[in-house]
Amino acid sequence: MEEIRYDGRVAIVTGAGGGLGRTYALALARRGASVVVNDLGGAADGTGAGSSMADSVVKEIIEAGGKAAANYDSVATPEGGEGIVKTAIDNFGKVDIVINNAGILRDKTFAKLEPHELEIVLDVHLKGAFYVTQPAFRSMKENNYGRIVFAASGAGIFGNFGQTNYGAAKMGLVGLSNVLAVEGARYNIKCNVIAPIAKTRLTESLLGPMADALDPEYVTPLVAYLVSEKCELTHEIFDVGGGRYARIFVGLAKGWAAPKGGAPSIESIADNMDAIRDTEGYSIPTSIADEMKAIAESLKG
């Protein structure tokens, strides 16, 4: 089995001062990547800041013989995103890999959620990934190479009580990745999504007795593969946790086509809902173009 390495590659890992991000940074550095370790150094709810978390991981990498540079910018502003990418280019000359891992939690039931608790979670998770990835994407286009991973969550893909802000932000990352997979195809830029379940400072109190079985190290191999040269996959979503790895996908059912001659009645929709929902013979669209093809086919009938 040929060893997968990252010699000559430059990686940015956001939120890399601890938890999953730290494991990604260490794994890539051990196999030859130069790594920008970004971490604001704040608390799990996004408050505060400091340099010690990023510095600690950088020290660990350098002492092991690797290459790394620390960055303390917040992902939540355009200036922060630009600063993170600038750190990579100033220190290592380019950007090949971005792992959007930074995150915070402000969990609350929907009826009690305050607007600012929505905004800050969107700022860090969704806008933060946008602000970091956009300047990195431009650099990747110039070099005709890139690997990008977005950390989504089952809270958005499937739903979870008390996490409307978090779930909305995380599902937004799926849409962002899907579009970048399409736009990046001609430039050899692959974009994929993970929905990780792991014991970190954000999740430890939520996982209960199951936490000890969900070591972050189980997530790392999949992420490391997705950002490697060997990976040719793009536009994918993967569920990962506790040593289990599975594809998640958005499928399009064949559906039901109304008879020609005008829009169907509300009652016709109700009567044919089983056919509309039937998943037999589904397809997995790679872009909106596939959706339009399905509509075009139904119009031929």
C-alpha positions as CSV (number, residue, x, y, z in Angstrom):
1,M,0.0,0.0,0.0
2,E,1.6,3.3,-1.1
3,E,1.9,5.8,1.7
4,I,-0.1,9.0,1.2
5,R,2.0,12.1,1.8
6,Y,1.8,15.8,1.5
7,D,5.4,16.8,0.7
8,G,5.4,20.3,-0.9
9,R,1.8,20.9,0.0
10,V,0.6,23.8,2.2
11,A,-2.4,23.4,4.4
12,I,-4.6,25.7,6.4
13,V,-6.5,24.2,9.3
14,T,-8.9,26.6,11.1
15,G,-9.7,26.0,14.8
16,A,-6.6,23.9,14.9
17,G,-5.6,24.7,18.5
18,G,-7.4,21.7,19.9
19,G,-9.9,18.9,19.2
20,L,-10.4,17.7,15.7
21,G,-8.4,20.6,14.2
22,R,-5.3,19.7,16.1
23,T,-5.4,16.1,15.0
24,Y,-5.7,17.2,11.3
25,A,-2.8,19.6,11.6
26,L,-0.5,17.1,13.3
27,A,-1.4,14.3,10.8
28,L,-0.7,16.4,7.8
29,A,2.5,17.8,9.2
30,R,3.8,14.3,10.1
31,R,3.4,13.4,6.4
32,G,5.2,16.4,5.0
33,A,2.7,19.3,4.7
34,S,3.5,22.8,5.8
35,V,0.6,23.8,8.1
36,V,-0.9,27.1,9.1
37,V,-2.4,26.4,12.5
38,N,-5.2,28.9,12.9
39,D,-7.0,29.4,16.2
40,L,-8.5,32.5,17.8
41,G,-7.9,30.9,21.2
42,G,-11.4,31.8,22.5
43,A,-13.9,29.8,24.6
44,A,-16.4,27.3,23.2
45,D,-19.0,30.0,22.9
46,G,-16.8,32.3,20.9
47,T,-15.8,34.7,23.6
48,G,-12.3,35.6,24.4
49,A,-9.0,35.2,22.5
50,G,-5.4,34.1,22.9
51,S,-2.4,32.8,21.2
52,S,-1.5,29.8,23.4
53,M,-3.6,27.2,21.7
54,A,-2.2,27.8,18.2
55,D,1.3,28.2,19.5
56,S,1.2,24.9,21.4
57,V,0.3,23.0,18.3
58,V,2.9,24.8,16.2
59,K,5.5,24.0,18.8
60,E,4.5,20.3,18.8
61,I,4.8,20.1,15.0
62,I,8.2,21.9,14.8
63,E,9.6,19.8,17.7
64,A,8.7,16.7,15.7
65,G,10.6,18.0,12.7
66,G,7.6,19.5,10.8
67,K,6.8,22.9,9.4
68,A,4.1,25.1,10.8
69,A,3.1,28.7,11.3
70,A,0.6,30.1,13.8
71,N,-2.3,32.4,13.0
72,Y,-4.7,34.0,15.5
73,D,-7.1,35.7,13.3
74,S,-10.9,35.2,13.6
75,V,-12.5,33.5,10.7
76,A,-15.6,35.6,11.2
77,T,-14.5,38.6,9.2
78,P,-13.3,39.1,5.6
79,E,-10.1,40.6,7.0
80,G,-9.5,37.6,9.2
81,G,-10.0,35.2,6.3
82,E,-7.5,37.2,4.2
83,G,-5.1,37.3,7.1
84,I,-5.1,33.5,7.5
85,V,-4.4,32.9,3.8
86,K,-1.8,35.6,3.9
87,T,0.0,33.7,6.7
88,A,0.2,30.7,4.4
89,I,1.4,32.6,1.4
90,D,3.9,34.7,3.3
91,N,5.4,31.7,5.1
92,F,5.1,28.9,2.5
93,G,4.3,30.6,-0.8
94,K,0.9,29.1,-1.6
95,V,-2.3,27.3,-0.4
96,D,-3.1,23.8,-1.5
97,I,-5.4,22.6,1.3
98,V,-8.1,24.2,3.4
99,I,-9.8,22.4,6.3
100,N,-12.7,24.6,7.6
101,N,-12.9,23.3,11.1
102,A,-13.4,26.4,13.3
103,G,-16.6,26.5,15.3
104,I,-18.6,27.6,18.3
105,L,-21.8,26.7,20.0
106,R,-24.7,28.8,21.2
107,D,-27.4,26.2,21.7
108,K,-30.9,27.2,22.6
109,T,-34.4,26.2,21.7
110,F,-35.8,28.1,18.7
111,A,-38.5,30.0,20.6
112,K,-35.8,31.4,23.0
113,L,-33.0,32.0,20.5
114,E,-31.9,35.6,20.3
115,P,-30.9,37.2,17.0
116,H,-27.3,37.8,18.1
117,E,-27.0,34.0,18.9
118,L,-27.9,33.3,15.4
119,E,-25.6,35.9,13.9
120,I,-22.5,34.8,15.8
121,V,-22.9,31.1,14.9
122,L,-23.5,32.0,11.2
123,D,-20.4,34.4,11.3
124,V,-18.1,31.7,12.6
125,H,-19.3,28.6,10.8
126,L,-20.8,29.7,7.5
127,K,-19.3,33.1,6.8
128,G,-16.0,32.1,8.4
129,A,-15.7,29.2,5.9
130,F,-16.5,31.6,3.1
131,Y,-14.1,34.3,4.2
132,V,-11.2,31.8,4.5
133,T,-11.9,29.7,1.4
134,Q,-12.5,32.5,-1.0
135,P,-8.9,33.9,-1.0
136,A,-7.6,30.4,-0.8
137,F,-9.7,29.3,-3.8
138,R,-8.2,32.2,-5.8
139,S,-4.7,31.0,-5.0
140,M,-5.7,27.4,-5.8
141,K,-7.0,28.4,-9.2
142,E,-3.7,30.0,-10.1
143,N,-1.9,26.7,-9.2
144,N,-4.6,24.5,-10.8
145,Y,-4.8,22.4,-7.6
146,G,-6.8,22.5,-4.4
147,R,-8.4,20.3,-1.8
148,I,-11.1,21.8,0.5
149,V,-13.0,20.2,3.3
150,F,-16.0,21.7,5.1
151,A,-17.0,20.5,8.6
152,A,-20.8,20.3,8.6
153,S,-23.0,18.4,11.1
154,G,-25.8,15.9,11.3
155,A,-27.5,18.7,13.3
156,G,-28.1,20.5,10.0
157,I,-28.3,17.5,7.6
158,F,-30.7,15.6,9.8
159,G,-31.8,18.0,12.5
160,N,-31.2,18.2,16.3
161,F,-33.2,19.7,19.1
162,G,-32.0,23.1,20.3
163,Q,-29.5,23.8,17.4
164,T,-31.4,25.9,14.9
165,N,-28.6,28.4,14.5
166,Y,-25.9,25.7,14.4
167,G,-27.9,23.4,12.1
168,A,-28.7,26.2,9.6
169,A,-25.0,27.3,9.5
170,K,-23.8,23.7,9.0
171,M,-26.3,22.9,6.2
172,G,-25.2,26.2,4.6
173,L,-21.7,24.7,4.3
174,V,-23.1,21.8,2.3
175,G,-24.5,24.3,-0.3
176,L,-21.2,26.2,-0.3
177,S,-19.2,23.1,-0.9
178,N,-21.5,21.8,-3.6
179,V,-21.2,25.1,-5.6
180,L,-17.4,25.2,-5.2
181,A,-17.2,21.6,-6.4
182,V,-18.8,22.7,-9.6
183,E,-16.8,25.9,-10.0
184,G,-13.5,24.2,-9.0
185,A,-13.8,21.2,-11.3
186,R,-11.9,22.7,-14.2
187,Y,-9.1,23.8,-11.9
188,N,-8.5,20.4,-10.1
189,I,-10.1,21.8,-6.9
190,K,-12.0,19.1,-5.0
191,C,-14.5,20.1,-2.4
192,N,-16.1,17.7,0.1
193,V,-18.0,17.8,3.4
194,I,-17.8,15.8,6.6
195,A,-20.4,15.4,9.3
196,P,-18.1,14.3,12.2
197,I,-19.2,13.0,15.6
198,A,-16.3,13.2,18.0
199,K,-15.4,14.1,21.6
200,T,-14.2,17.7,21.7
201,R,-14.7,20.6,24.1
202,L,-17.7,21.6,22.1
203,T,-19.4,18.2,22.2
204,E,-18.2,16.4,25.3
205,S,-21.1,17.5,27.5
206,L,-23.6,16.6,24.8
207,L,-22.5,13.1,24.0
208,G,-22.8,11.5,27.4
209,P,-21.4,8.0,28.0
210,M,-20.8,7.6,24.3
211,A,-18.1,10.3,24.3
212,D,-15.2,8.0,25.3
213,A,-15.8,5.9,22.2
214,L,-15.7,8.9,19.8
215,D,-12.0,9.8,19.8
216,P,-11.2,12.6,17.3
217,E,-8.5,10.3,15.9
218,Y,-11.2,8.3,14.2
219,V,-12.2,11.3,12.1
220,T,-8.7,12.3,11.0
221,P,-7.9,9.5,8.5
222,L,-10.9,10.4,6.4
223,V,-10.2,14.1,6.4
224,A,-6.5,13.5,5.6
225,Y,-7.5,11.3,2.6
226,L,-10.0,13.9,1.3
227,V,-7.2,16.6,1.2
228,S,-4.6,14.3,-0.4
229,E,-3.5,14.2,-4.1
230,K,-4.9,10.6,-4.2
231,C,-8.4,11.8,-3.6
232,E,-10.3,12.5,-6.8
233,L,-13.7,12.7,-5.1
234,T,-15.6,15.9,-5.1
235,H,-19.2,17.1,-4.2
236,E,-19.4,14.4,-1.5
237,I,-20.7,14.3,2.1
238,F,-19.4,11.8,4.6
239,D,-20.7,10.8,8.0
240,V,-17.8,9.8,10.4
241,G,-17.5,8.9,14.0
242,G,-16.2,6.1,16.2
243,G,-14.6,4.2,13.4
244,R,-17.6,4.2,11.1
245,Y,-17.5,5.9,7.7
246,A,-20.5,6.3,5.5
247,R,-21.6,8.4,2.5
248,I,-24.5,10.8,2.9
249,F,-26.1,12.0,-0.2
250,V,-29.0,14.1,-1.5
251,G,-31.1,12.1,-3.9
252,L,-33.7,13.1,-6.4
253,A,-36.7,10.8,-6.7
254,K,-38.3,10.1,-10.1
255,G,-41.5,11.8,-8.9
256,W,-44.8,12.2,-10.5
257,A,-45.6,14.2,-13.6
258,A,-49.0,15.9,-13.8
259,P,-51.0,15.4,-17.0
260,K,-50.5,17.9,-19.7
261,G,-52.9,20.8,-20.1
262,G,-52.3,22.9,-17.1
263,A,-51.3,22.9,-13.4
264,P,-52.8,20.1,-11.3
265,S,-55.3,20.7,-8.6
266,I,-54.3,20.7,-4.9
267,E,-56.3,17.5,-4.6
268,S,-54.2,15.9,-7.4
269,I,-51.1,16.6,-5.4
270,A,-52.6,15.1,-2.3
271,D,-53.7,12.0,-4.2
272,N,-50.3,11.5,-5.8
273,M,-48.1,12.3,-2.8
274,D,-47.0,8.6,-2.4
275,A,-45.7,8.7,-6.0
276,I,-44.0,12.0,-5.4
277,R,-42.2,10.7,-2.3
278,D,-41.3,7.3,-3.7
279,T,-37.5,6.9,-3.6
280,E,-37.3,3.9,-6.0
281,G,-35.1,4.7,-8.9
282,Y,-33.7,7.9,-7.4
283,S,-30.7,9.7,-8.9
284,I,-27.9,11.7,-7.2
285,P,-27.6,15.0,-9.0
286,T,-24.1,16.5,-9.5
287,S,-25.4,20.0,-10.1
288,I,-28.7,21.8,-10.8
289,A,-28.2,20.8,-14.4
290,D,-29.1,17.3,-13.5
291,E,-32.3,18.6,-11.8
292,M,-33.2,20.5,-15.0
293,K,-32.6,17.4,-17.1
294,A,-35.1,15.5,-14.9
295,I,-37.7,18.2,-15.5
296,A,-37.0,18.2,-19.2
297,E,-37.5,14.5,-19.3
298,S,-40.9,14.7,-17.6
299,L,-42.0,17.4,-20.1
300,K,-41.4,14.9,-23.0
301,G,-44.0,12.5,-21.6
